[in-house]
Amino acid sequence: MSQESGPSASVEGRCDERFAEVGREFERNFSQRGELGASLCVMLGGAPVVDLWGGVADAARGTPWQRDTLSIVFSCTKGAVALCAHRLASLGKLDLDAPIREIWPELARDDKKDATVRMALDHTLGLPVFRTPLAPGDCTRWDTMVERLEAEPPFWKPGTRHGYHMINFGWTVGELVRRASGRSLGEFFREEIAEPLGLDFWIGLPEQHEPRVAPVSLAVPAPGTPLGEFTQALITQPQSLQALSLLNTGGFDPNSRACHAAQIGGAGGITNARGLAGMYAPLANGGELGKVKLVDRDTLARMGQVSSATHEDLTLLLPMRFALGFMKSIDNRRRARGDRDSSILSAAAFGHGGAGGSLGFADPEAGLSFGYTMNRMGLGVLLNERGQSLVDAVYRCLGYGSNQSGCWTR
């Protein structure tokens, strides 16, 4: 790190003195919490105050994590896909409250005829998984996945239940983006968001960038580790939503070049912390940054409002709270039973986590945007102690005093 934060053997970059505690927590992730390689970026008013990276990008080769190292960010990609939809809404090209049949009539068959665009964004559409087996490689074939969704009966009447659309979100919302814009999801994101903001963030990674991608190291629970409800269902109920959401994905492999190249909006985005924080920076500052305006203020206000919440998400088996395509602060620390996975932000914040613990979010009240990526996944389905410790330190540095209400408050 720079002299502002003190020397470190494993961490490089810059950390404002005001956020020195954040830098220390990032270092502690490596020394005490099993971090392998990671990046962290915090912006205030669109300017970086923390920009750190460190550790090992490729454990097999011992390659160090560099400033421009990239990694797959799993469901953090959903935040990028949702932003594409809101960008189109702000431009008047996508009505979020319209019936889906007006833009995608092939999907709105039978029990899906009254589904709305909003339901696709807030995980109440009823298409969280596929019942019948997908073929290996199907996840890289956009038209195949769209046709399968069109034929799939919903698991519940759209709008009446909440079940996380783990990988399918990328095709349900992504196809709406494609139809409304006339461009593929990856093209629209690149041309309307990533390039104007100068982000190294890809939904469909060009081959020349592949050498910069850090391979993912999967989470392996230690012997005797209690299994959460999601994992128990995954193991013991092969036709459950939990099992199908992870095991019937059409061959999704986070370390596959084919999956990196495909436009897999539910889980396949590739970036680093700078890319995540940079994407959310305009949303933390009124919808625009510099000469780049992503959304108008009415759209921005809608993006942060809770749209659906439940005491038990039918897929994750956890209490969850969602805005339109974004996670809100989720505090399950006091659950009497089951998993206590949480992602504790402020009440104003919205963003999205990714499998293993990555996170990006905007906090419009604080003018804050945040990004954290890593290559060694953690257990659970929301944040683990590595990511949450960084979020907590950022809010403490901004003068917030407590998160005991379920959100960080001043």
C-alpha positions as CSV (number, residue, x, y, z in Angstrom):
1,M,0.0,0.0,0.0
2,S,1.0,3.7,-0.1
3,Q,2.7,5.3,2.8
4,E,-0.7,6.6,3.8
5,S,-1.6,3.1,5.1
6,G,1.7,1.7,6.1
7,P,3.8,-1.1,4.5
8,S,2.5,-4.6,3.7
9,A,4.1,-7.7,2.2
10,S,1.0,-8.9,0.4
11,V,-1.1,-5.9,-0.4
12,E,-0.6,-3.1,-2.9
13,G,-2.4,0.0,-3.8
14,R,-3.6,3.1,-2.1
15,C,-5.8,3.7,1.0
16,D,-6.7,7.2,2.2
17,E,-5.6,7.8,5.8
18,R,-9.2,8.4,6.8
19,F,-9.9,4.8,5.7
20,A,-6.8,3.2,7.2
21,E,-9.1,0.8,9.2
22,V,-10.4,-0.6,5.9
23,G,-6.9,-1.3,4.7
24,R,-6.1,-3.1,7.9
25,E,-9.2,-5.3,7.6
26,F,-8.2,-6.1,4.0
27,E,-4.8,-7.2,5.2
28,R,-6.4,-9.2,8.0
29,N,-8.4,-11.1,5.5
30,F,-5.1,-12.5,4.2
31,S,-3.4,-13.1,7.6
32,Q,-6.4,-14.4,9.6
33,R,-9.4,-15.2,7.3
34,G,-7.9,-17.4,4.6
35,E,-8.0,-14.9,1.7
36,L,-6.1,-16.1,-1.4
37,G,-6.2,-13.2,-3.8
38,A,-8.6,-10.2,-3.8
39,S,-9.2,-6.6,-4.8
40,L,-11.1,-3.8,-2.9
41,C,-12.2,-0.4,-4.1
42,V,-14.2,2.2,-2.2
43,M,-15.3,5.5,-3.9
44,L,-16.7,8.7,-2.4
45,G,-18.3,11.1,-4.7
46,G,-17.0,9.0,-7.6
47,A,-13.3,9.4,-6.5
48,P,-11.4,6.3,-5.1
49,V,-10.4,6.5,-1.5
50,V,-9.4,2.9,-1.3
51,D,-7.9,0.9,-4.2
52,L,-6.2,-2.2,-2.9
53,W,-5.2,-5.6,-4.3
54,G,-3.1,-8.5,-3.1
55,G,-2.4,-12.1,-2.7
56,V,-2.2,-14.9,-5.3
57,A,-4.2,-14.9,-8.5
58,D,-3.3,-18.5,-9.6
59,A,-2.5,-20.8,-6.7
60,A,-1.2,-23.6,-9.0
61,R,1.3,-21.2,-10.6
62,G,2.0,-18.9,-7.7
63,T,1.0,-15.9,-9.9
64,P,0.6,-12.7,-7.8
65,W,-2.7,-10.7,-8.0
66,Q,-1.9,-7.6,-10.1
67,R,-3.6,-4.3,-10.4
68,D,-5.4,-5.4,-13.5
69,T,-6.3,-8.9,-12.4
70,L,-9.8,-9.9,-13.2
71,S,-12.1,-12.6,-11.6
72,I,-15.5,-14.0,-12.2
73,V,-18.0,-12.2,-9.8
74,F,-20.9,-14.6,-10.1
75,S,-24.2,-13.0,-9.1
76,C,-22.6,-9.5,-8.8
77,T,-23.3,-9.7,-12.5
78,K,-27.0,-9.5,-11.8
79,G,-26.5,-5.9,-10.6
80,A,-25.0,-5.1,-14.0
81,V,-27.9,-6.8,-15.8
82,A,-30.4,-4.9,-13.6
83,L,-28.7,-1.6,-14.3
84,C,-29.1,-2.3,-18.1
85,A,-32.8,-2.7,-17.5
86,H,-33.0,0.5,-15.5
87,R,-31.0,2.4,-18.1
88,L,-33.5,1.4,-20.7
89,A,-36.4,2.4,-18.4
90,S,-34.7,5.8,-17.9
91,L,-34.5,6.2,-21.7
92,G,-38.2,5.3,-22.0
93,K,-37.5,2.1,-23.9
94,L,-38.6,-0.4,-21.2
95,D,-41.7,-0.1,-19.0
96,L,-40.9,-2.0,-15.8
97,D,-44.6,-2.3,-14.9
98,A,-45.7,-3.5,-18.3
99,P,-46.8,-7.1,-18.9
100,I,-43.9,-9.1,-20.3
101,R,-46.2,-10.2,-23.2
102,E,-45.9,-6.7,-24.7
103,I,-42.1,-7.2,-25.3
104,W,-41.6,-10.9,-25.1
105,P,-44.9,-12.7,-26.1
106,E,-43.3,-16.1,-26.5
107,L,-42.5,-16.2,-22.7
108,A,-46.0,-15.1,-21.6
109,R,-47.7,-18.3,-22.2
110,D,-50.4,-20.0,-20.1
111,D,-49.7,-19.4,-16.4
112,K,-47.2,-16.7,-17.3
113,K,-49.6,-14.6,-19.3
114,D,-49.9,-11.9,-16.6
115,A,-46.3,-11.7,-15.6
116,T,-44.7,-8.3,-15.6
117,V,-41.2,-7.0,-16.2
118,R,-41.0,-6.0,-12.5
119,M,-41.5,-9.7,-11.5
120,A,-38.5,-10.7,-13.6
121,L,-36.4,-8.2,-11.7
122,D,-37.4,-8.9,-8.2
123,H,-37.3,-12.8,-8.4
124,T,-41.1,-13.4,-8.2
125,L,-41.4,-14.5,-11.9
126,G,-41.6,-18.2,-11.0
127,L,-38.8,-19.5,-13.3
128,P,-35.9,-20.0,-10.8
129,V,-34.7,-23.2,-12.4
130,F,-35.3,-25.8,-15.1
131,R,-37.1,-29.0,-14.3
132,T,-35.7,-31.1,-17.1
133,P,-32.0,-31.7,-17.6
134,L,-30.0,-29.2,-19.6
135,A,-27.2,-30.4,-21.9
136,P,-23.6,-29.6,-21.2
137,G,-22.8,-26.3,-22.9
138,D,-26.4,-25.1,-23.1
139,C,-25.5,-22.2,-20.8
140,T,-23.3,-20.7,-23.5
141,R,-26.1,-20.9,-26.1
142,W,-28.3,-17.8,-25.6
143,D,-31.2,-18.8,-27.9
144,T,-31.4,-22.3,-26.4
145,M,-31.8,-20.9,-22.9
146,V,-34.4,-18.4,-24.0
147,E,-36.4,-21.1,-25.8
148,R,-36.2,-23.3,-22.7
149,L,-37.6,-20.5,-20.5
150,E,-40.4,-19.9,-22.9
151,A,-41.5,-23.5,-22.6
152,E,-41.0,-23.8,-18.9
153,P,-44.1,-23.7,-16.7
154,P,-43.7,-21.4,-13.7
155,F,-43.1,-23.0,-10.3
156,W,-45.7,-20.6,-8.8
157,K,-48.2,-18.0,-10.1
158,P,-45.9,-15.1,-11.1
159,G,-45.9,-12.4,-8.4
160,T,-47.2,-14.5,-5.6
161,R,-43.9,-16.1,-4.2
162,H,-40.3,-15.1,-4.0
163,G,-37.6,-17.5,-5.1
164,Y,-34.1,-16.4,-6.1
165,H,-33.5,-17.0,-9.9
166,M,-29.9,-18.0,-9.4
167,I,-28.5,-18.3,-13.0
168,N,-31.8,-17.8,-14.9
169,F,-32.0,-14.1,-14.0
170,G,-29.4,-13.4,-16.6
171,W,-31.7,-14.9,-19.4
172,T,-35.0,-13.6,-18.1
173,V,-33.9,-10.0,-17.6
174,G,-31.2,-10.2,-20.2
175,E,-33.7,-11.2,-23.0
176,L,-35.9,-8.2,-22.0
177,V,-32.8,-6.0,-22.4
178,R,-32.0,-7.5,-25.8
179,R,-35.5,-7.0,-27.1
180,A,-35.9,-3.5,-25.8
181,S,-32.5,-2.4,-27.0
182,G,-32.0,-4.4,-30.2
183,R,-28.5,-5.3,-28.9
184,S,-27.2,-8.4,-27.0
185,L,-26.9,-8.1,-23.3
186,G,-23.1,-7.9,-23.4
187,E,-23.1,-5.3,-26.2
188,F,-25.6,-3.1,-24.4
189,F,-23.7,-3.3,-21.1
190,R,-20.4,-2.5,-22.8
191,E,-21.6,0.3,-25.0
192,E,-24.0,2.0,-22.5
193,I,-22.3,1.5,-19.2
194,A,-18.8,-0.1,-19.2
195,E,-17.2,2.0,-22.0
196,P,-18.6,5.4,-21.0
197,L,-17.4,4.8,-17.5
198,G,-14.1,3.3,-18.5
199,L,-14.8,0.0,-16.7
200,D,-12.8,-3.2,-17.0
201,F,-16.0,-5.1,-16.7
202,W,-17.3,-7.7,-19.1
203,I,-20.4,-9.8,-19.8
204,G,-18.8,-11.9,-22.5
205,L,-15.0,-11.6,-22.1
206,P,-12.9,-11.1,-25.2
207,E,-10.2,-13.8,-25.6
208,Q,-7.3,-11.3,-25.3
209,H,-8.2,-10.6,-21.7
210,E,-8.4,-14.3,-20.6
211,P,-4.7,-14.4,-19.3
212,R,-5.7,-11.8,-16.7
213,V,-8.5,-13.9,-15.1
214,A,-7.8,-15.5,-11.7
215,P,-9.1,-19.0,-11.5
216,V,-11.8,-19.6,-8.9
217,S,-11.0,-21.8,-5.9
218,L,-14.2,-23.5,-4.7
219,A,-15.2,-23.5,-1.0
220,V,-14.7,-26.8,0.7
221,P,-16.2,-27.1,4.2
222,A,-13.9,-28.5,6.9
223,P,-14.9,-31.9,8.3
224,G,-17.6,-31.5,10.9
225,T,-18.8,-28.1,9.6
226,P,-22.6,-27.9,10.1
227,L,-24.4,-27.8,6.7
228,G,-26.9,-25.1,6.1
229,E,-30.5,-25.8,4.9
230,F,-29.6,-24.9,1.3
231,T,-26.7,-27.3,1.3
232,Q,-28.7,-30.1,3.0
233,A,-31.4,-29.8,0.4
234,L,-28.9,-29.7,-2.4
235,I,-27.4,-33.0,-1.2
236,T,-30.5,-34.9,-0.2
237,Q,-33.2,-33.7,-2.6
238,P,-32.0,-34.0,-6.2
239,Q,-35.2,-32.5,-7.6
240,S,-35.4,-29.5,-5.2
241,L,-35.0,-25.9,-6.3
242,Q,-31.7,-25.9,-4.4
243,A,-30.3,-28.8,-6.3
244,L,-31.5,-27.8,-9.7
245,S,-30.3,-24.2,-9.2
246,L,-26.7,-25.4,-8.9
247,L,-26.6,-28.7,-10.7
248,N,-28.8,-28.1,-13.7
249,T,-27.2,-25.0,-15.2
250,G,-26.3,-26.3,-18.7
251,G,-22.7,-26.9,-17.8
252,F,-21.8,-23.5,-16.2
253,D,-18.1,-23.7,-15.1
254,P,-16.6,-20.5,-13.6
255,N,-13.1,-21.5,-14.9
256,S,-14.2,-22.3,-18.4
257,R,-13.1,-20.1,-21.3
258,A,-16.3,-21.0,-23.1
259,C,-18.3,-19.7,-20.1
260,H,-16.2,-16.6,-19.8
261,A,-16.8,-15.8,-23.5
262,A,-20.6,-16.4,-23.3
263,Q,-23.0,-13.7,-22.1
264,I,-24.1,-15.4,-18.9
265,G,-25.8,-12.5,-17.0
266,G,-26.8,-14.6,-14.0
267,A,-23.3,-15.5,-12.9
268,G,-20.7,-15.0,-15.6
269,G,-19.5,-11.3,-15.3
270,I,-15.8,-10.7,-15.1
271,T,-14.2,-7.7,-13.5
272,N,-12.4,-6.5,-10.4
273,A,-13.3,-4.3,-7.4
274,R,-12.6,-1.2,-9.4
275,G,-15.1,-2.3,-12.0
276,L,-17.8,-3.0,-9.4
277,A,-17.3,0.3,-7.5
278,G,-17.0,2.2,-10.7
279,M,-20.3,0.8,-12.1
280,Y,-22.1,1.8,-8.9
281,A,-20.4,5.2,-8.6
282,P,-23.0,7.1,-10.7
283,L,-25.8,5.5,-8.8
284,A,-24.3,6.8,-5.5
285,N,-24.2,10.3,-7.0
286,G,-27.6,11.1,-8.4
287,G,-27.5,8.8,-11.3
288,E,-24.6,10.5,-13.1
289,L,-20.9,11.0,-12.8
290,G,-19.0,13.6,-14.8
291,K,-20.4,13.6,-18.3
292,V,-22.0,10.1,-18.0
293,K,-25.6,10.0,-17.0
294,L,-26.9,6.4,-16.5
295,V,-30.4,7.0,-15.1
296,D,-32.7,9.9,-14.1
297,R,-33.5,10.7,-10.5
298,D,-36.9,9.0,-10.5
299,T,-35.4,5.8,-11.9
300,L,-32.6,6.0,-9.3
301,A,-35.1,6.4,-6.5
302,R,-37.1,3.4,-7.7
303,M,-33.9,1.3,-7.9
304,G,-33.3,1.5,-4.2
305,Q,-36.8,0.7,-3.0
306,V,-37.7,-2.7,-1.6
307,S,-39.8,-4.5,-4.2
308,S,-40.1,-7.9,-2.6
309,A,-39.2,-9.4,0.7
310,T,-39.9,-12.8,2.4
311,H,-39.2,-14.7,5.6
312,E,-38.1,-17.7,3.4
313,D,-36.9,-17.4,-0.1
314,L,-38.0,-20.6,-1.9
315,T,-34.6,-21.2,-3.4
316,L,-32.1,-19.9,-0.8
317,L,-34.3,-20.9,2.2
318,L,-33.4,-17.6,3.9
319,P,-35.2,-14.4,4.7
320,M,-34.4,-12.0,1.7
321,R,-35.1,-8.4,0.7
322,F,-34.8,-7.2,-2.9
323,A,-35.2,-4.0,-4.8
324,L,-35.8,-4.3,-8.6
325,G,-32.8,-6.4,-9.4
326,F,-30.7,-5.5,-6.4
327,M,-30.2,-6.9,-2.9
328,K,-31.0,-4.6,0.1
329,S,-29.5,-5.0,3.6
330,I,-30.2,-8.5,4.9
331,D,-29.6,-9.3,8.5
332,N,-30.2,-13.0,9.5
333,R,-27.8,-13.0,12.5
334,R,-30.6,-13.6,15.0
335,R,-32.4,-16.4,13.2
336,A,-33.6,-19.1,15.6
337,R,-32.9,-21.8,13.2
338,G,-31.0,-22.5,10.0
339,D,-28.5,-20.4,8.2
340,R,-27.7,-16.9,9.4
341,D,-26.0,-15.7,6.2
342,S,-26.3,-11.9,6.0
343,S,-25.3,-8.9,4.0
344,I,-25.5,-5.8,6.2
345,L,-25.4,-2.4,4.5
346,S,-27.2,0.9,5.2
347,A,-30.9,1.3,4.7
348,A,-30.2,3.4,1.6
349,A,-27.8,1.1,0.0
350,F,-28.5,-1.4,-2.8
351,G,-26.3,-3.7,-4.9
352,H,-25.6,-7.4,-5.3
353,G,-23.4,-10.0,-3.8
354,G,-21.9,-13.0,-5.6
355,A,-21.3,-16.6,-4.7
356,G,-18.3,-17.0,-2.4
357,G,-18.6,-13.5,-1.0
358,S,-17.9,-10.8,-3.7
359,L,-20.0,-7.6,-3.5
360,G,-20.7,-4.4,-5.2
361,F,-23.2,-1.7,-4.1
362,A,-24.1,2.0,-4.1
363,D,-25.2,4.1,-1.1
364,P,-26.7,7.3,-2.4
365,E,-27.1,8.9,1.0
366,A,-23.3,8.5,1.7
367,G,-22.2,9.1,-1.9
368,L,-20.5,5.7,-1.5
369,S,-19.8,3.0,-4.0
370,F,-18.0,-0.3,-3.1
371,G,-16.5,-3.3,-4.8
372,Y,-14.8,-6.4,-3.5
373,T,-13.8,-9.4,-5.5
374,M,-11.8,-12.5,-4.7
375,N,-10.8,-15.9,-6.1
376,R,-11.2,-18.2,-3.0
377,M,-14.9,-18.7,-2.4
378,G,-16.3,-18.7,1.1
379,L,-19.2,-20.9,2.4
380,G,-22.8,-19.7,2.5
381,V,-24.9,-17.9,0.0
382,L,-24.4,-14.2,1.1
383,L,-21.4,-12.4,2.5
384,N,-18.9,-14.2,4.7
385,E,-16.7,-12.5,7.3
386,R,-14.1,-11.3,4.7
387,G,-16.5,-9.1,2.8
388,Q,-18.7,-8.1,5.8
389,S,-15.6,-7.0,7.7
390,L,-14.7,-4.6,4.9
391,V,-18.2,-3.2,4.6
392,D,-18.3,-2.7,8.4
393,A,-15.0,-0.9,8.4
394,V,-16.1,1.4,5.6
395,Y,-19.2,2.4,7.5
396,R,-17.3,2.9,10.7
397,C,-14.9,5.2,8.9
398,L,-17.8,7.2,7.6
399,G,-19.1,7.8,11.2
400,Y,-21.8,5.2,11.3
401,G,-22.2,3.8,14.8
402,S,-24.2,0.5,14.7
403,N,-25.7,-2.2,12.6
404,Q,-27.8,-3.7,15.3
405,S,-31.0,-2.6,13.7
406,G,-30.2,-4.7,10.6
407,C,-28.7,-1.8,8.7
408,W,-25.8,0.5,9.4
409,T,-27.0,3.7,11.0
410,R,-25.2,6.9,12.1
